[in-house]
Amino acid sequence: MDEKKSEELSIEQTRAMLTYDGCGSFQQRVSQLQDLQTCMKWHRVENENSDIWNIFCKLLSQQTIILAINSSYVDPLEQFDTQVKKIEECFRNVFSMPDLETLKNRQKSSDGTDDIEQLYQTILTTFEDTLLILISKDLYKLQLLREMIIWMNKDTKYLQERVMNIISRVLKYSSRKIKGCTSIDAPCIGQLAAELAILCNYQEIQIVIQASLALYYLLSIVKYQNEELCGLLMMELKMSENSPNSILFDNDFTPCTFQRNNAVIAKYVGEYLPPHLLNDFVFALLKKLCHPPSKTAYQAATLLKLVLEDYGSKVTRAAKIVDYIHKKLNIESPHILKRALLRIVALLTRSFPQKVVFQLLDYMFPVDKSVLQMWQAVSSETDPSPLVLKTILIVLKGKPGEVEGSQSPPKRFSLDDTNMMPVTAAQALCTLLPVPEYKKAAAQFFPELLISLILQLHYNSEMKLKKIDDQCFAQRALRLLLKSSGLQQVDCALQKKDCWHQFSNLIFHHYGVYIIAKTLSEHKFPQFPETLHYLYKLSLEGPRRTEDSVTTVIFLIELLNNFFKDPFPEEFLALFRTWVNDPNPTVSKLSLQKIATMSSVINKVSNVRDLILCVLNSFPSKDKTVTIQAMNTLRRLLSEMDKVTYSTLCVQIAFSYFPLMDHAMPSIRAMAIRHFGELLKEMNQYTWMLKPIVLKVLVPLILFLEDAEINVVKACKYTLNISAPYFKWSSLPILQDEFYNFEVVVLSICNSLFNNYGNFISEIICTALGFLKSSRAYLRKGAIILVGYLAKLGTHLLFKDEIDIMLKAMEKMLSDEDPSIKRMADFTYMLFKEVSNEVTDNSLKQIFRRLCHLHHFKDITLLYNYKGREHSDSCYELDEYKIQHIEGNISVENANF
């Protein structure tokens, strides 16, 4: 009774689950199970083949669970994982059954033979129906078919032919199920296609036939997915209704074409599968290639080769494939497998050279043997050689250790946790450049490769990278570039000049760049036009780094020196004018030095004014050496310049010297003062133009007579004597003496000023007051003395408001930290008070006096008894005759009023 109840329960469950789907195609199954007599016959079978009956009962039980889960609200991923596990249990039970002939032989009763056969077929069809129910609702679950093939391949005891028959039938049903679907979600198609493609070359013909059918139906699904639902498609759908055994699409291929024909399989798979599915197809084959059995690996290698040769451009995950191959190459593998993997790298390079190159350059430095083997594989593909070199150049222009465009840490880490891709790029060139086709491609990029590798030499020296075989990769690549470009003699000459040793020391790197440029020029290298054009283009674009600029300037200057005569073409002069004010002081100095060499042809330069102005603009540079070089360059140019052109610029040049006379560096002060004197001497015919600036410069010329640096003092004396004609005095005799009194010099100059330039008194006093703010004590003292004498001698020319300004400025000096300055300021302040009281209110009268240079003579003695900063007391023990002589000049001057 218990067995009977169990039997009835199983029948009712099966009936319920088969009718649950509501699909008319399964009603035949229901009618079979409705016959209780049939079930009782199966029950009698249990006596001889109880294991088959148990399999059937378990299958019904598992089917109930699987279909129940399928209609639940469980998370789809969890739902699918559970169903996979249950389907696997069913698979192992169903397809581990003995074959039908064995079961028949085990049946004692002849009446039970038909029953066991019917039970056997029912088990298989029940399993098939379960798959059909699942897939009919969700094509995503075609993944189950791939899992079945994997399970089948793991154990050959399963009924492989029957498994493949069910898979082909399910796919056939699925190809019809998609009618009317606007979208298909079946991401496993690529992987399933790979499994079926391998089975199309199986040793057993029945499995090959079923696998070909399955692949045929699978590609039909893909084809439908790719095509738009247009009128033509609808027409094909209607035609298919009259022939139930036909597929929905044109018979451009048939199932038999796939049987043991890898070329056809590769053709249609590559043509029909979209890129994302073809990626899966290739990756699945790649995994089969790397795992036994060898027959499967061979078929996978063949298919991969065929697909990548013709449809490699659709395989977009090239970088991931290369990375997978790299991992497999690092594992001890048979030689034939490594050769197959490297061939895949070569084929991927043909379609995606950039992706492959970037992936190979991304491996840690120093790279392992596998990466070098992969570079060899890349070199075997000659067609993409220009793109390969172009991609390497992109990386080679970078700086090791520099991560651009992102604040996030680099993907891979190497020496000092920095990006070493440029070093790896140089190493890759060592592998590629000896290849004949890459030699030809390198000719297209000779200038870029040349400059980039020279820069890499510098960066390698900075990072102190370890050398291999006494040569860094950048050096080896550079020498290979020269040899492959037909410049073997240049390479030999550089060896003789010990050029490479210069790059080993960072200090001599610039000299090494000069040697390379010089040697190339000496040998009249044929790549000169392209190199010059590239350097010019690079200069216009503006290099990204300081060292790039320096190398570009050195190289360009040397090429121009050897192939052009001064002056350079205007295009290159424009570059030098730009470089003069470059933020990099080395670039600025190199440009100024080159401009200085053009002094002999300065009058032939078309835009000489622009050239001079750019040099003047570099005077205020923060780098002292740039300022010195700029002044030397300007002096050389002015010494050869046409006087007419010179005269149009002399005023602007003179004003540019003025700020430098108060420079913090004594040598710059001395140069500015002396060069100003040279300008006055050369422009002595244009005194009327220079008079305003000479009066402005007079103040620093006087004050810096007290400078601690003897060169500054000598420059002041030199320029003051040259300035004498501007003030209508002869050279000051007192300045010709080795020892002189600063206060006496001030008194003498002030006297001459009021004789000739009384109308400029305000400008001179204003300039002198500016030095009261100086950080140097001797300048503050000198300025106090100067304004004191100007006020004392020019009382009749000063306005009331001017005196007030002078009082305010001097009042601030009363709190100076230097006691001697405080005493001098206090004396001068009282002097200004007296002058203020003497000033009349008749401003018209004072204006008239200024315009007519009228001067009231005053017999005054020295006011401050100031002793100079750098001289001993004996320096001021002037004899009474000299002082009386100066004072006499003041009192006996004749006035014209």
Stockholm file with secondary structure:
# STOCKHOLM 1.0

chainA/1-897         MDEKKSEELSIEQTRAMLTYDGCGSFQQRVSQLQDLQTCMKWHRVENENSDIWNIFCKLLSQQTIILAINSSYVDPLEQFDTQVKKIEECFRNVFSMPDLETLKNRQKSSDGTDDIEQLYQTILTTFEDTLLILISKDLYKLQLLREMIIWMNKDTKYLQERVMNIISRVLKYSSRKIKGCTSIDAPCIGQLAAELAILCNYQEIQIVIQASLALYYLLSIVKYQNEELCGLLMMELKMSENSPNSILFDNDFTPCTFQRNNAVIAKYVGEYLPPHLLNDFVFALLKKLCHPPSKTAYQAATLLKLVLEDYGSKVTRAAKIVDYIHKKLNIESPHILKRALLRIVALLTRSFPQKVVFQLLDYMFPVDKSVLQMWQAVSSETDPSPLVLKTILIVLKGKPGEVEGSQSPPKRFSLDDTNMMPVTAAQALCTLLPVPEYKKAAAQFFPELLISLILQLHYNSEMKLKKIDDQCFAQRALRLLLKSSGLQQVDCALQKKDCWHQFSNLIFHHYGVYIIAKTLSEHKFPQFPETLHYLYKLSLEGPRRTEDSVTTVIFLIELLNNFFKDPFPEEFLALFRTWVNDPNPTVSKLSLQKIATMSSVINKVSNVRDLILCVLNSFPSKDKTVTIQAMNTLRRLLSEMDKVTYSTLCVQIAFSYFPLMDHAMPSIRAMAIRHFGELLKEMNQYTWMLKPIVLKVLVPLILFLEDAEINVVKACKYTLNISAPYFKWSSLPILQDEFYNFEVVVLSICNSLFNNYGNFISEIICTALGFLKSSRAYLRKGAIILVGYLAKLGTHLLFKDEIDIMLKAMEKMLSDEDPSIKRMADFTYMLFKEVSNEVTDNSLKQIFRRLCHLHHFKDITLLYNYKGREHSDSCYELDEYKIQHIEGNISVENANF
#=GR chainA/1-897 SS CHHHHHHHHHHHHHHHHHHHTCCGGGHHHHHHHTCHHHHHHHHHHTTTCHHHHHHHHHHHHHHHHHHHHHTSCSCHHHHHHHHHHHHHHHHHHHTTSCCHHHHHHHCCSSHHHHHHHHHHHHHHHHHHHHHHHHHHHCGGGGHHHHHHHHHHHHCTTSCHHHHHHHHHHHHHHHHHHTTTCSCCCCTTHHHHHHHHHHHTTCSSHHHHHHHHHHHHHHHHHHHHHHSCCCHHHHHHHHHHHTCTTSCSSCCSSCGGGGTTCHHHHHHHHHHHSCHHHHHHHHHHHHHHHTSSCHHHHHHHHHHHHHHHHHHGGGCCCHHHHHHHHHHHHTSCCCHHHHHHHHHHHHHHHHHCHHHHHHHHHTSCSSCCHHHHHHHHHHHHCCTTHHHHHHHHHHHHTSCTTCCCSCSSCCSSCCGGGCCCHHHHHHHHHHHHTTSHHHHHHHHHTHHHHHHHHHHHHHHHHHHTCCCBTTBCHHHHHHHHHHHHTTCHHHHHHHHHTTHHHHHHSGGGHHHHHHHHHHHHHHTTCTTHHHHHHHHHHHHHHCCSSHHHHHHHHHHHHHHHHHHCCSSCCHHHHHHHHHHHTCSSHHHHHHHHHHHHTTGGGGGGCTTHHHHHHHHHHTTTCSSHHHHHHHHHHHHHHHHHSCHHHHHHHHHHHHHHHHHHTTCSSHHHHHHHHHHHHHHHHHTGGGHHHHHHHHHHHHHHHHHGGGCSSHHHHHHHHHHHHHHGGGGTCCCCGGGGSSSCCHHHHHHHHHHHHHHHCGGGHHHHHHHHHHGGGCSCHHHHHHHHHHHHHHHHHTGGGCCHHHHHHHHHHHHHHTTCSSHHHHHHHHHHHHHHHHHHHHCCSCHHHHHHHHHTTCCCCCCCCCSSCCCCSSSCGGGGCCCHHHHHHHHHHHHSCCCCC
#=GC SS_cons         CHHHHHHHHHHHHHHHHHHHTCCGGGHHHHHHHTCHHHHHHHHHHTTTCHHHHHHHHHHHHHHHHHHHHHTSCSCHHHHHHHHHHHHHHHHHHHTTSCCHHHHHHHCCSSHHHHHHHHHHHHHHHHHHHHHHHHHHHCGGGGHHHHHHHHHHHHCTTSCHHHHHHHHHHHHHHHHHHTTTCSCCCCTTHHHHHHHHHHHTTCSSHHHHHHHHHHHHHHHHHHHHHHSCCCHHHHHHHHHHHTCTTSCSSCCSSCGGGGTTCHHHHHHHHHHHSCHHHHHHHHHHHHHHHTSSCHHHHHHHHHHHHHHHHHHGGGCCCHHHHHHHHHHHHTSCCCHHHHHHHHHHHHHHHHHCHHHHHHHHHTSCSSCCHHHHHHHHHHHHCCTTHHHHHHHHHHHHTSCTTCCCSCSSCCSSCCGGGCCCHHHHHHHHHHHHTTSHHHHHHHHHTHHHHHHHHHHHHHHHHHHTCCCBTTBCHHHHHHHHHHHHTTCHHHHHHHHHTTHHHHHHSGGGHHHHHHHHHHHHHHTTCTTHHHHHHHHHHHHHHCCSSHHHHHHHHHHHHHHHHHHCCSSCCHHHHHHHHHHHTCSSHHHHHHHHHHHHTTGGGGGGCTTHHHHHHHHHHTTTCSSHHHHHHHHHHHHHHHHHSCHHHHHHHHHHHHHHHHHHTTCSSHHHHHHHHHHHHHHHHHTGGGHHHHHHHHHHHHHHHHHGGGCSSHHHHHHHHHHHHHHGGGGTCCCCGGGGSSSCCHHHHHHHHHHHHHHHCGGGHHHHHHHHHHGGGCSCHHHHHHHHHHHHHHHHHTGGGCCHHHHHHHHHHHHHHTTCSSHHHHHHHHHHHHHHHHHHHHCCSCHHHHHHHHHTTCCCCCCCCCSSCCCCSSSCGGGGCCCHHHHHHHHHHHHSCCCCC
//
